Amino acid sequence: MAQPTLEDISVDFSHFSPDGDGVQDVVRYRFTLGGVADSADVHVEVQTGTETAPTGAVVVVLRDGRQAAGADTAAWDGRSTSGILQPDGYYWFLAQAATDTDTTTAVPVRVYLDTVAPDVVVVNVLNPYTPDIPGADSLARITVDLSGVGDGDQLEIIFRGPKPGSASASHFENLTSDGILVAGWNGRGSADGMYGVTARVTDAAGHANTAVGSDLNLDIAPPQGVITTPASPDTNGYIRFVAGEVTDRSGFQSVIITVFDATESSRAVVDSLPCPCTEEKLPFSVVVPDSVAETDSLIVELLLVDLPGHIGGSSTLFLVDTIPPPPPIFDPLPASVSRPQLEYDGTTTDADSVYIFMNGVIVNAHLVRNDLFSGTVTLGQGNNTLQGRAHDSAHNASGFSPGSLVVYDPTAGIIVPERFLQGDVIQVNLDSPADAVTINIYTLRGRKIRTFEDKTSNTFYDFPWDLSDDEGNAVGSGPYMFRIVIEMGDGSTIEDRVIAVVTR
Amino acid sequence: MSPRIWTRSLLVMVLITGATGQARAVTSQAFVTVPGGAREFAMGGAAVALTEDSNATLLNPARLVYLHGFSANATYSRLTEDIPVDRLEGSVAIPIGSDISAPLQRGSKTRRAAVGIAFEALGLDLSQGSRYAETQLTVAGAWAPSNFASLGLGGRVMLAGSDNVEGLSASGYGVDAGLSMALDPHIEGAIMVRNLFGGVKYEESENGEDALRTVTLGLALHRTGWIYGEADLVLESQGTYRVQLGGEVTILDLISARGGLKQWLSPDTRSIFTAGAGVRIPLVRVDYGVEFDDKDALGMAHRLTVGTHF
């Protein structure tokens, strides 16, 4: 008779925790009975033991009897034969197969029964974290108390923020419970801001525990200052007051504001804010005495040092400009229009904004780019006088431009330019809404070349014509007959024919 | 010249004019109103193979050789409904040289040559009341190398302008060519190319445009003295084409009744019926024609002609 064999011996977890949490509650011992034609006696038991060997005390017998050849799995829930949960420690699976003549013993397999979750405490987060300052810590130091972890547990420290959803993590494996771990993070590629710090420890039996530390303040950016008064580098009066705000994530070691005459640096006033301080934002204001203020060019310097040691600031030149720009010039405007929307363009020099007035009331404001401005204004019925006024960056205002009179006359009717150019518009103006307007365009030989149709309910209809026929071919110059049919809302119909001459 | 050579000439002309008729360049729509008298108007415009008076100066100069003598016509047209689009046309033609015996032709004789001159004027009101006008002056000549066929050639200058609108002044020119042949004692064929060469330019336009080129292939049937009919295929620049059919019945060599059909085939299809009547008394002939175009198109159009022939 053949010698029985026990092959493919394994367990699915080296650590397990029969605590009923659904994670690694049972460990499975797998083996394959071979070497026999049909069956053999199989005995599988669990013994107590040390890390290196079983001690011989049987905890539970999982198999004992005749068993057919083939693969089998014996599961153990960490309890003895009497159902008592065993204490944490090492346990060994032992297996033996026997026939009437031969016996085979499998190599023992060890598992660790672990019902105790690891513990972790974040002791300290060093703030602020400024890895860019020479001599400062290049790593954010996170101190973690590991006294509650077990051998082989894993630690993960997660930095989350400053934007929602962003996170990075550092991993530490095979920890030993020797007390304290100081973890570092270089913050490389991360934006300034507050980062949440979380330490998560996981043991081999599947237990996990999390500790939340204080937020980490990552501060790489230098401090910054903004001058709010004067509001523009160009001003039309002497600067007798300077105000603004300085900002930094960590606070300031020092804030120094210096205002001086650009042509004579000896004429200066120096002010500072009480520092060090931990405020993220600090307002400042400096009164400039006449001896310094009465100049055409003034420089305001901000020298800022934040708590980690970043140096920042600015130097801004303010020019005093009292010469107004010339009035803006409108491109030629139509003398009369039949639509309330009027587009205009114009030019101006030495100005950065233009205000548009209609009948003396401001209606639009434009920023000037390349000395050009453009816009649209809604006309009132009758006479409309458009004027413009230019402003430069020092807030000097020009006089009003000469008034351009545009008459808006929405008289009901069909308006077709007598000389029709590319892009001209066929307009239909009605006193009451229509349901549809159809326009067919014919040559004087009677050939229909283009149809326009608008089935929306409206009072004004515009039909721009690009001088192409219904197939998209360019039509030639010459007289064309426009047949217009208007289906009014009350069911009546208005029909008309007009002729215009197309020229290209 | 033998009939075979004429046939070949006809084919060559058909090919050339057919090809030019399909040209795709931008074609001016100035100076495009249909010429001719009220008789031709009433017959759907089908006239290139049967006209035989001074109107041939514009319709087919090759037909001038069939003048019976001095011929003059004056025509007034109202081209559209509701708005004033008026057209005047005057033409004078005289035969030159001796007669050629022409047994195949009705009237039994053909002139060796003939010349004609025609004046066209179009006046209309634009959309805001300004006036716009087009005028054309055409001089044409015809020559009959044999007693069954003739060739014609015409040249035209064109001017346009407005009393109130800048940029509407235009000028142009055109060259016409025509051919007419007797195919049978009662069947005549003709080819007419209006503006075989020609151009139009508005003064403020950057480029000139082609004058509208029209190629008409006509076939006429007649029983001398009382019944005439013609069918034309008209090809225009930019791929437009149509068929024109017309008929005329004359009673007692005095009163004529006419009808016709102008059928647009491309790019859109539209049928336009025409009708008219004429009275012929010694030396004077008066004709009237009306065209029943769709009310949503040009509407009804009228044409009245007074002519003299001796």
Chai-1 contact restraints between the chains, C-beta under 6 A:
chainA,res_idxA,chainB,res_idxB,connection_type,confidence,min_distance_angstrom,max_distance_angstrom,comment,restraint_id
A,V416,B,S127,contact,1.0,0.0,6.0,A-B,restraint_1
A,E418,B,L126,contact,1.0,0.0,6.0,A-B,restraint_2
A,E418,B,S127,contact,1.0,0.0,6.0,A-B,restraint_3
A,E418,B,Q128,contact,1.0,0.0,6.0,A-B,restraint_4
A,E418,B,S130,contact,1.0,0.0,6.0,A-B,restraint_5
A,E418,B,V165,contact,1.0,0.0,6.0,A-B,restraint_6
A,R419,B,V165,contact,1.0,0.0,6.0,A-B,restraint_7
A,R419,B,G167,contact,1.0,0.0,6.0,A-B,restraint_8
A,R419,B,L168,contact,1.0,0.0,6.0,A-B,restraint_9
A,Y442,B,A297,contact,1.0,0.0,6.0,A-B,restraint_10
A,T443,B,Q29,contact,1.0,0.0,6.0,A-B,restraint_11
A,L444,B,V32,contact,1.0,0.0,6.0,A-B,restraint_12
A,L444,B,T33,contact,1.0,0.0,6.0,A-B,restraint_13
A,R445,B,V32,contact,1.0,0.0,6.0,A-B,restraint_14
A,G446,B,D293,contact,1.0,0.0,6.0,A-B,restraint_15
A,G446,B,L298,contact,1.0,0.0,6.0,A-B,restraint_16
A,R447,B,T240,contact,1.0,0.0,6.0,A-B,restraint_17
A,K448,B,D268,contact,1.0,0.0,6.0,A-B,restraint_18
A,A474,B,V26,contact,1.0,0.0,6.0,A-B,restraint_19
A,G476,B,V26,contact,1.0,0.0,6.0,A-B,restraint_20
A,G476,B,T27,contact,1.0,0.0,6.0,A-B,restraint_21
A,G476,B,S28,contact,1.0,0.0,6.0,A-B,restraint_22
A,G476,B,Q29,contact,1.0,0.0,6.0,A-B,restraint_23
A,G476,B,E209,contact,1.0,0.0,6.0,A-B,restraint_24
A,S477,B,S28,contact,1.0,0.0,6.0,A-B,restraint_25
A,S477,B,Y202,contact,1.0,0.0,6.0,A-B,restraint_26
A,S477,B,E209,contact,1.0,0.0,6.0,A-B,restraint_27
A,G478,B,S28,contact,1.0,0.0,6.0,A-B,restraint_28
A,G478,B,Q29,contact,1.0,0.0,6.0,A-B,restraint_29
A,G478,B,A30,contact,1.0,0.0,6.0,A-B,restraint_30
A,R483,B,D296,contact,1.0,0.0,6.0,A-B,restraint_31
A,R497,B,D82,contact,1.0,0.0,6.0,A-B,restraint_32
A,R497,B,I83,contact,1.0,0.0,6.0,A-B,restraint_33
A,V498,B,S127,contact,1.0,0.0,6.0,A-B,restraint_34
A,I499,B,L124,contact,1.0,0.0,6.0,A-B,restraint_35
A,I499,B,L126,contact,1.0,0.0,6.0,A-B,restraint_36
A,A500,B,S127,contact,1.0,0.0,6.0,A-B,restraint_37
A,V501,B,Y132,contact,1.0,0.0,6.0,A-B,restraint_38
A,V501,B,L168,contact,1.0,0.0,6.0,A-B,restraint_39
A,T503,B,G167,contact,1.0,0.0,6.0,A-B,restraint_40
A,T503,B,Y202,contact,1.0,0.0,6.0,A-B,restraint_41
A,T503,B,S205,contact,1.0,0.0,6.0,A-B,restraint_42
A,R504,B,S205,contact,1.0,0.0,6.0,A-B,restraint_43
